[in-house]
C-alpha cells in the first residue's frame, strides 16, 4: 500500500515546491505582456505589430481566471499549472501504452526532471497549454490507431486542430502523426485519409494566418542569434536519457532480454516497444528542435529559443523512459521512478530560498523602489523598451501609453514623468536622448542590458559630469539607475 501511495505523495510534494510556491513572485516581461492583452484586449492598436500574439487562443484562459479570482500573478499562472498537470496525465498514459504498463510514473518524474517543464508550469504564457494539447492529441492518436474507432479519430482532429491556435510556432508537430500512422500500418487507409483530410481542412485558416505573419511580421520578431550545431545538440537534452539509461544499466548491469533469459519471457512480463511507438517518441523528441533550427538557418529569422522548443520536452521524457526500459525489470519501475522524482526535487527545488522566484525578473520590487523615492510626478523616468519590436519607426518618442512596447508599466506602474527609449541605440534614439530634461535627478528603469547601456551613455555626457549614479537593485535582470546632481 505504501509503495503504491509513495509516487503520488512525492508528486504532490514536487508540484508544491517546483510549481506552486513560485506562483506569487513577480511577472517577467513576457508575462506582463499577457496581462496587457488580458486588460486591453486583442484589438488594442499597439498589438498590431505582434500578430503572433493576437493569433493565440491562450489569453482567454487568464481572462477567465481573472474574472473568477481577481488579478494577481498567481491567478494568471493558474491556467498553465492546470494545463501542465493535465499534460502529465496524458504522458503517464502514453508511457504505459507505448513503453511498459508500469512506466507511467517514471515518465511523469522524467518530465519533472526537465527544468523547462517545471518553469512553464508556472509561466503565464501559452507554452504549458501547448504541451497539454499536444500530449492530448498524441494520446488520442494512439487510441485511434489501436481502436480504429471514428470517435477517437475525431478527438485527435479536435485537439490537433486546436494546437496551432495556441502558438503559431508549433507547425513541426504535424509531422509526428503522419510518421506514426505510416509506421503503424494497421488502420484502414480510407479512414486515415478521411481523418487527415478533415484535419487539413481545420488547419487551413490558421495556415494562412501563419504564412501572413511570417511574411509581414517575422523579421521584426526575430530576437535570437542564428543557432549553431552546438545549440541544436544542446536542445535535445541528451543528459536526461543518458542518466536514465546509464543509471539503470549500472544498477542491473545487463539488458532486460538477457536478464530474463529470452525475448519471449519479456513479452510475458511487459510490453515490447513497437516500431510505431519508437517513431512517435523519437519524432516528439527531435522534430521540434530540428525544424525550428532549419527554419532559423534557412530564413535568417531566428526563433531558436527554449520556449519555442518546449513542445518537444515531453518527448525527451519519454525517450528517457524508453532508454531506461531496456535495463529495467518490471518490479523496479516504481522505486526507480521515486528515485528520479526525489532527484528532481533536490536539484530543482531552489532550496537556498523559502519562496523561490519563478523568473529572474523582479519588476514588482523595482517599481516599488522607484516609487519609494517619492519625488513627485515631475521627476524624469527613462524607460528603454525590453522588446525587440521597439525600434523606429514602430517606436517613436511620443509612443502612446499604455502600449505593448512598455506593457510592464500597466502591471507595475512607476511615478514620474515618462520618457521612452527604444530597444537598442540608434542615431534617432541618441538625438532624442540628448534633448531629455534632467532637472536635479532622474531615473533609468528597465531590463539590465538596456539600463546599463544608457547609464554609461548618460554618465559620459559632459553636462552630467560630476553627477552621481547608483543602482537601486538588485532586481534580477531588471535594473534601476539613479542619477543625482552633486
C-alpha positions as CSV (number, residue, x, y, z in Angstrom):
1,X,0.0,0.0,0.0
2,X,2.8,2.4,1.0
3,X,4.7,1.6,-2.2
4,X,1.6,2.5,-4.3
5,X,1.0,5.8,-2.4
6,X,4.6,6.9,-2.4
7,X,4.8,8.1,-6.1
8,X,1.5,10.1,-5.7
9,X,2.7,11.6,-2.5
10,X,6.1,12.6,-3.9
11,X,4.4,14.0,-7.0
12,X,2.3,16.3,-4.7
13,X,5.4,17.4,-2.9
14,X,7.2,18.1,-6.2
15,X,4.3,20.1,-7.5
16,X,4.0,22.1,-4.3
17,X,7.7,23.1,-4.3
18,X,8.5,23.3,-8.0
19,X,5.2,24.6,-9.4
20,X,3.1,26.2,-6.6
21,X,5.5,28.1,-4.4
22,X,6.9,30.3,-7.2
23,X,3.4,31.4,-8.4
24,X,3.2,34.6,-6.4
25,X,6.6,36.1,-7.5
26,X,6.9,39.0,-9.9
27,X,6.0,38.7,-13.5
28,X,8.8,38.7,-16.0
29,X,8.3,40.9,-19.1
30,X,6.5,38.4,-21.3
31,X,4.0,37.7,-18.5
32,X,3.4,41.4,-18.3
33,X,2.6,41.2,-22.0
34,X,0.0,38.6,-21.1
35,X,-1.6,40.9,-18.6
36,X,-1.6,43.7,-21.2
37,X,-3.5,41.5,-23.7
38,X,-6.0,40.5,-21.0
39,X,-6.6,44.0,-19.8
40,X,-6.7,45.8,-23.1
41,X,-7.9,43.1,-25.5
42,X,-6.7,41.6,-28.7
43,X,-7.6,44.6,-30.7
44,X,-5.5,47.2,-28.9
45,X,-3.7,49.3,-31.7
46,X,-0.3,48.7,-30.2
47,X,-0.7,44.9,-30.7
48,X,-0.9,45.2,-34.4
49,X,2.9,44.7,-34.6
50,X,2.8,41.3,-32.9
51,X,0.1,39.3,-34.8
52,X,1.6,36.1,-33.5
53,X,0.2,37.1,-30.0
54,X,-3.3,38.0,-31.2
55,X,-3.5,34.8,-33.1
56,X,-3.4,32.7,-29.9
57,X,-6.4,31.4,-28.1
58,X,-4.4,31.1,-24.9
59,X,-5.3,34.5,-23.5
60,X,-8.9,33.6,-22.9
61,X,-7.7,31.4,-20.0
62,X,-6.2,34.2,-17.9
63,X,-9.2,36.3,-18.8
64,X,-11.4,33.6,-17.3
65,X,-9.1,33.2,-14.3
66,X,-9.2,36.9,-13.5
67,X,-12.9,37.1,-13.8
68,X,-13.2,34.2,-11.2
69,X,-10.5,35.1,-8.8
70,X,-9.4,38.7,-9.4
71,X,-6.0,39.9,-10.6
72,X,-2.7,38.6,-9.2
73,X,0.4,36.9,-10.5
74,X,-0.7,33.6,-9.1
75,X,-4.1,33.7,-10.6
76,X,-2.7,34.5,-14.1
77,X,-0.4,31.5,-13.8
78,X,-3.0,29.0,-12.6
79,X,-4.1,28.1,-16.2
80,X,-0.6,27.0,-17.1
81,X,-0.3,25.0,-13.9
82,X,-3.6,23.2,-14.6
83,X,-2.6,22.6,-18.2
84,X,0.7,21.1,-17.3
85,X,-1.0,18.8,-14.7
86,X,-3.3,17.5,-17.4
87,X,-0.3,17.0,-19.7
88,X,1.3,14.8,-17.0
89,X,-1.8,12.6,-17.1
90,X,-1.6,12.2,-20.9
91,X,2.2,11.5,-20.7
92,X,1.5,8.9,-18.0
93,X,-1.0,7.1,-20.2
94,X,1.2,7.3,-23.3
95,X,4.2,5.8,-21.4
96,X,2.1,3.0,-20.1
97,X,0.7,2.3,-23.6
98,X,3.8,2.7,-25.7
99,X,6.7,1.6,-23.4
100,X,5.6,-0.5,-20.5
101,X,2.4,-0.8,-18.3
102,X,4.4,0.3,-15.3
103,X,6.4,3.1,-17.0
104,X,3.9,5.9,-16.3
105,X,5.3,7.2,-13.1
106,X,8.8,7.1,-14.4
107,X,7.8,9.3,-17.4
108,X,6.0,11.7,-15.1
109,X,9.1,12.2,-12.9
110,X,11.2,12.4,-16.0
111,X,9.1,15.4,-17.0
112,X,9.7,17.0,-13.6
113,X,13.4,16.4,-14.1
114,X,13.3,18.8,-17.1
115,X,13.7,22.3,-15.7
116,X,11.8,23.9,-18.6
117,X,8.7,21.9,-17.8
118,X,8.7,23.0,-14.2
119,X,9.2,26.6,-15.4
120,X,6.4,26.5,-17.9
121,X,4.0,25.0,-15.4
122,X,4.1,28.4,-13.6
123,X,4.5,30.7,-16.6
124,X,1.6,32.9,-17.7
125,X,2.4,32.2,-21.3
126,X,0.9,29.8,-23.9
127,X,3.6,27.0,-23.7
128,X,2.1,24.8,-20.9
129,X,-1.2,24.9,-22.8
130,X,0.6,23.9,-26.0
131,X,2.3,20.9,-24.2
132,X,-1.0,19.9,-22.8
133,X,-2.9,20.0,-26.1
134,X,0.0,18.2,-28.0
135,X,0.1,15.5,-25.4
136,X,-3.7,15.0,-25.5
137,X,-3.6,14.9,-29.3
138,X,-0.9,12.2,-29.4
139,X,-2.8,10.2,-26.7
140,X,-5.9,10.4,-28.9
141,X,-3.9,9.5,-32.0
142,X,-2.6,6.3,-30.2
143,X,-6.1,5.4,-29.1
144,X,-7.4,5.9,-32.6
145,X,-4.7,3.7,-34.1
146,X,-5.4,0.9,-31.6
147,X,-9.2,1.1,-31.5
148,X,-9.9,2.1,-35.1
149,X,-12.9,4.0,-33.7
150,X,-14.1,7.1,-35.5
151,X,-14.7,8.9,-32.2
152,X,-11.0,8.6,-31.2
153,X,-10.0,9.9,-34.7
154,X,-12.3,12.9,-34.3
155,X,-11.0,13.6,-30.8
156,X,-7.5,13.6,-32.4
157,X,-8.7,16.1,-35.0
158,X,-10.2,18.4,-32.4
159,X,-7.0,18.5,-30.2
160,X,-4.5,18.6,-33.1
161,X,-6.6,21.3,-34.8
162,X,-6.6,23.4,-31.6
163,X,-2.8,23.2,-31.1
164,X,-1.8,25.5,-33.9
165,X,-4.3,28.1,-32.5
166,X,-2.3,28.1,-29.2
167,X,1.0,29.1,-30.8
168,X,1.9,29.5,-34.5
169,X,5.4,28.1,-33.9
170,X,4.0,24.7,-33.3
171,X,3.8,23.7,-37.0
172,X,6.5,20.9,-36.8
173,X,4.2,18.9,-34.5
174,X,2.1,17.8,-37.5
175,X,4.9,15.7,-38.9
176,X,4.6,13.4,-35.9
177,X,1.1,11.9,-36.5
178,X,2.0,11.4,-40.2
179,X,5.1,9.4,-39.3
180,X,3.2,7.4,-36.6
181,X,0.4,6.4,-39.0
182,X,2.9,5.4,-41.7
183,X,4.7,3.2,-39.3
184,X,1.6,1.8,-37.6
185,X,0.1,0.4,-40.8
186,X,-2.9,-1.1,-39.1
187,X,-5.6,1.5,-39.7
188,X,-7.8,1.4,-42.8
189,X,-6.3,3.8,-45.3
190,X,-9.7,5.2,-46.2
191,X,-10.4,6.1,-42.5
192,X,-6.9,7.6,-42.1
193,X,-7.3,9.6,-45.3
194,X,-10.7,10.9,-44.1
195,X,-9.4,11.9,-40.7
196,X,-6.3,13.7,-42.0
197,X,-8.3,15.4,-44.7
198,X,-10.6,16.8,-42.0
199,X,-7.6,17.9,-40.0
200,X,-6.2,19.6,-43.1
201,X,-9.5,21.4,-43.5
202,X,-9.5,22.5,-39.9
203,X,-5.9,23.8,-40.1
204,X,-6.3,25.7,-43.4
205,X,-7.3,29.1,-41.8
206,X,-4.5,29.1,-39.3
207,X,-2.0,28.1,-42.0
208,X,-3.0,31.2,-44.0
209,X,-2.6,33.2,-40.8
210,X,0.9,31.7,-40.1
211,X,2.1,32.4,-43.7
212,X,0.8,36.0,-43.4
213,X,2.5,36.6,-40.1
214,X,5.8,35.1,-41.3
215,X,5.7,37.2,-44.5
216,X,4.7,40.5,-42.8
217,X,5.9,40.3,-39.2
218,X,8.6,37.7,-39.0
219,X,11.6,39.9,-39.4
220,X,10.6,42.2,-36.5
221,X,10.0,39.4,-34.1
222,X,13.5,37.7,-34.6
223,X,15.2,38.0,-31.3
224,X,17.6,35.1,-31.1
225,X,21.0,34.7,-32.7
226,X,21.4,32.2,-35.5
227,X,21.6,28.8,-33.9
228,X,24.8,26.7,-34.2
229,X,25.1,23.0,-34.4
230,X,26.1,23.1,-30.8
231,X,22.8,24.9,-29.9
232,X,20.9,22.2,-31.8
233,X,22.8,19.4,-30.0
234,X,22.1,21.0,-26.6
235,X,18.4,21.4,-27.4
236,X,17.9,17.6,-27.4
237,X,18.7,17.4,-23.6
238,X,20.7,14.2,-24.0
239,X,21.7,14.2,-20.4
240,X,18.4,13.0,-19.1
241,X,18.1,9.9,-21.4
242,X,21.8,9.2,-20.8
243,X,21.4,9.4,-17.0
244,X,18.3,7.2,-17.1
245,X,19.8,4.6,-19.3
246,X,23.2,4.7,-17.6
247,X,21.7,4.6,-14.1
248,X,19.5,1.6,-14.8
249,X,22.4,-0.2,-16.5
250,X,24.7,0.4,-13.5
251,X,22.1,-0.9,-11.2
252,X,21.0,-4.0,-13.2
253,X,24.2,-4.4,-15.3
254,X,22.6,-6.2,-18.3
255,X,19.9,-5.7,-20.9
256,X,16.5,-6.9,-19.9
257,X,16.2,-9.7,-22.5
258,X,19.4,-11.2,-21.2
259,X,18.3,-10.9,-17.6
260,X,15.1,-12.7,-18.3
261,X,16.6,-15.3,-20.5
262,X,14.7,-14.7,-23.7
263,X,12.6,-12.2,-25.6
264,X,9.7,-14.4,-25.2
265,X,9.9,-14.0,-21.4
266,X,10.0,-10.3,-21.9
267,X,6.7,-10.5,-23.9
268,X,5.0,-12.1,-21.0
269,X,6.3,-9.7,-18.3
270,X,6.0,-6.4,-20.1
271,X,5.2,-4.6,-23.4
272,X,7.7,-4.7,-26.2
273,X,8.1,-1.2,-27.8
274,X,6.8,-1.3,-31.3
275,X,8.4,0.4,-34.3
276,X,5.5,2.8,-34.5
277,X,5.8,3.7,-30.8
278,X,9.6,4.3,-31.3
279,X,8.8,6.5,-34.3
280,X,6.3,8.6,-32.2
281,X,8.7,9.0,-29.3
282,X,11.7,9.9,-31.4
283,X,9.7,12.3,-33.5
284,X,8.2,14.0,-30.5
285,X,11.7,14.3,-29.0
286,X,13.6,15.6,-32.1
287,X,11.3,17.2,-34.7
288,X,10.5,20.5,-33.0
289,X,14.2,21.5,-32.5
290,X,15.2,20.1,-35.9
291,X,12.5,22.0,-37.8
292,X,13.0,25.3,-35.8
293,X,16.7,25.0,-36.4
294,X,16.3,24.5,-40.1
295,X,13.7,27.3,-40.3
296,X,16.0,29.7,-38.4
297,X,19.1,28.9,-40.6
298,X,17.3,28.9,-43.9
299,X,15.2,32.1,-43.5
300,X,17.6,34.1,-41.3
301,X,14.6,34.8,-39.0
302,X,15.9,33.0,-35.9
303,X,13.3,31.8,-33.4
304,X,15.5,29.1,-31.9
305,X,14.5,29.8,-28.3
306,X,13.8,27.2,-25.5
307,X,10.2,28.3,-25.1
308,X,9.6,27.6,-28.8
309,X,11.2,24.2,-28.5
310,X,9.2,23.3,-25.3
311,X,6.7,21.3,-27.3
312,X,9.3,18.5,-27.6
313,X,10.2,18.2,-24.0
314,X,7.6,15.5,-23.1
315,X,9.2,13.6,-26.0
316,X,12.6,13.9,-24.2
317,X,11.0,12.5,-21.0
318,X,9.5,9.6,-23.0
319,X,12.9,9.0,-24.7
320,X,14.5,8.8,-21.2
321,X,11.8,6.3,-20.1
322,X,12.3,4.3,-23.2
323,X,16.1,4.2,-22.6
324,X,15.6,3.0,-19.1
325,X,13.2,0.3,-20.2
326,X,15.9,-1.7,-21.9
327,X,17.5,-2.4,-18.5
328,X,14.5,-2.1,-16.1
329,X,13.0,-5.2,-14.5
330,X,9.2,-4.9,-14.1
331,X,9.2,-4.7,-10.3
332,X,11.7,-1.8,-10.2
333,X,9.7,0.7,-12.3
334,X,8.1,2.5,-9.3
335,X,11.1,2.5,-7.0
336,X,13.3,4.0,-9.7
337,X,10.6,6.5,-10.6
338,X,10.5,7.6,-7.0
339,X,14.3,8.0,-7.0
340,X,14.1,10.1,-10.2
341,X,11.4,12.3,-8.7
342,X,13.4,12.8,-5.5
343,X,16.4,13.8,-7.6
344,X,14.3,16.4,-9.5
345,X,13.0,17.8,-6.2
346,X,16.6,18.1,-4.7
347,X,18.2,19.6,-7.8
348,X,15.5,22.0,-8.9
349,X,13.9,22.9,-5.6
350,X,15.9,26.2,-5.2
351,X,16.4,25.3,-1.6
352,X,18.5,28.4,-0.9
353,X,15.3,30.5,-0.6
354,X,12.0,29.8,1.1
355,X,9.8,31.2,-1.7
356,X,11.6,30.5,-5.0
357,X,11.1,33.1,-7.7
358,X,9.5,32.0,-11.0
359,X,11.9,34.1,-13.1
360,X,15.0,36.1,-12.5
361,X,13.0,39.4,-13.0
362,X,11.6,41.4,-10.1
363,X,9.7,44.2,-11.9
364,X,7.5,44.5,-8.8
365,X,10.3,45.3,-6.4
366,X,12.0,47.6,-8.9
367,X,8.8,49.7,-9.4
368,X,8.4,49.9,-5.6
369,X,11.9,51.1,-5.2
370,X,11.4,53.9,-7.7
371,X,8.1,54.9,-6.2
372,X,9.6,54.8,-2.7
373,X,11.8,57.8,-3.7
374,X,8.6,59.9,-3.6
375,X,10.0,62.7,-5.8
376,X,6.7,63.5,-7.4
377,X,5.2,63.3,-10.9
378,X,7.7,65.8,-12.4
379,X,10.8,63.6,-11.9
380,X,12.1,62.3,-15.3
381,X,12.0,58.5,-15.6
382,X,13.6,57.0,-18.7
383,X,12.1,53.7,-20.0
384,X,14.0,51.7,-22.6
385,X,11.7,49.1,-24.3
386,X,12.6,45.5,-23.4
387,X,11.0,44.2,-26.7
388,X,12.9,43.7,-29.9
389,X,10.0,45.2,-31.8
390,X,10.7,48.5,-30.0
391,X,12.7,50.2,-32.8
392,X,12.0,53.0,-35.3
393,X,9.6,53.5,-36.9
394,X,7.4,51.5,-34.6
395,X,9.0,53.2,-31.6
396,X,8.9,56.9,-31.6
397,X,9.5,59.5,-28.7
398,X,5.7,60.2,-28.5
399,X,4.8,56.5,-28.5
400,X,1.3,56.4,-26.8
401,X,1.0,54.8,-23.4
402,X,-0.4,52.4,-22.4
403,X,1.2,50.4,-25.2
404,X,2.7,47.0,-25.9
405,X,6.3,48.1,-26.0
406,X,6.1,49.2,-22.4
407,X,3.5,46.8,-21.1
408,X,5.2,46.2,-17.8
409,X,4.1,49.7,-16.8
410,X,0.5,48.7,-16.8
411,X,1.2,45.9,-14.2
412,X,3.9,47.7,-12.2
413,X,3.3,51.4,-12.6
414,X,6.0,53.9,-11.8
415,X,5.5,57.5,-10.6
416,X,7.3,60.1,-12.6
417,X,7.4,61.9,-16.0
418,X,8.0,59.1,-18.6
419,X,10.5,59.4,-21.4
420,X,10.6,56.5,-23.8
421,X,13.7,55.0,-25.5
422,X,13.8,52.1,-28.0
423,X,15.1,48.6,-27.6
424,X,18.5,49.4,-28.9
425,X,20.5,52.5,-29.5
426,X,20.2,54.3,-32.9
427,X,21.1,57.7,-34.2
428,X,17.4,58.7,-33.7
429,X,17.4,57.4,-30.2
430,X,20.7,59.2,-29.3
431,X,19.5,62.5,-30.7
432,X,16.3,62.2,-28.7
433,X,18.2,61.3,-25.5
434,X,20.3,64.4,-25.9
435,X,17.2,66.5,-25.5
436,X,15.8,64.9,-22.4
437,X,15.4,67.1,-19.3
438,X,17.5,66.2,-16.3
439,X,16.4,68.5,-13.5
440,X,18.4,67.7,-10.4
441,X,17.8,63.9,-10.6
442,X,16.4,61.3,-13.0
443,X,16.0,57.5,-13.1
444,X,16.6,54.9,-15.9
445,X,14.3,51.9,-15.4
446,X,14.1,48.7,-17.4
447,X,15.9,45.4,-18.3
448,X,19.5,45.5,-17.1
449,X,21.1,45.3,-20.5
450,X,19.5,48.5,-21.7
451,X,19.7,50.2,-18.4
452,X,23.5,49.6,-18.2
453,X,23.9,50.9,-21.8
454,X,22.0,54.1,-21.2
455,X,23.6,54.6,-17.7
456,X,27.0,54.6,-19.3
457,X,25.8,56.8,-22.2
458,X,24.4,59.5,-19.8
459,X,27.4,59.2,-17.5
460,X,29.6,60.1,-20.4
461,X,27.6,63.3,-21.3
462,X,29.6,66.5,-20.5
463,X,26.6,68.2,-19.0
464,X,26.3,65.4,-16.4
465,X,30.0,65.5,-15.4
466,X,30.2,65.2,-11.6
467,X,26.7,63.6,-11.3
468,X,26.5,60.5,-9.1
469,X,24.8,57.4,-10.4
470,X,24.0,54.3,-8.4
471,X,21.8,51.2,-8.8
472,X,18.7,50.7,-6.6
473,X,18.7,46.9,-7.0
474,X,19.4,44.2,-7.4
475,X,16.2,43.1,-9.0
476,X,17.4,40.1,-11.0
477,X,17.6,41.0,-14.7
478,X,15.8,44.3,-14.1
479,X,17.7,47.3,-13.0
480,X,17.2,50.9,-11.9
481,X,19.9,53.6,-12.3
482,X,19.5,56.7,-10.2
483,X,21.3,59.9,-11.3
484,X,21.6,62.8,-8.9
485,X,23.3,66.2,-9.3
486,X,26.2,66.9,-6.8
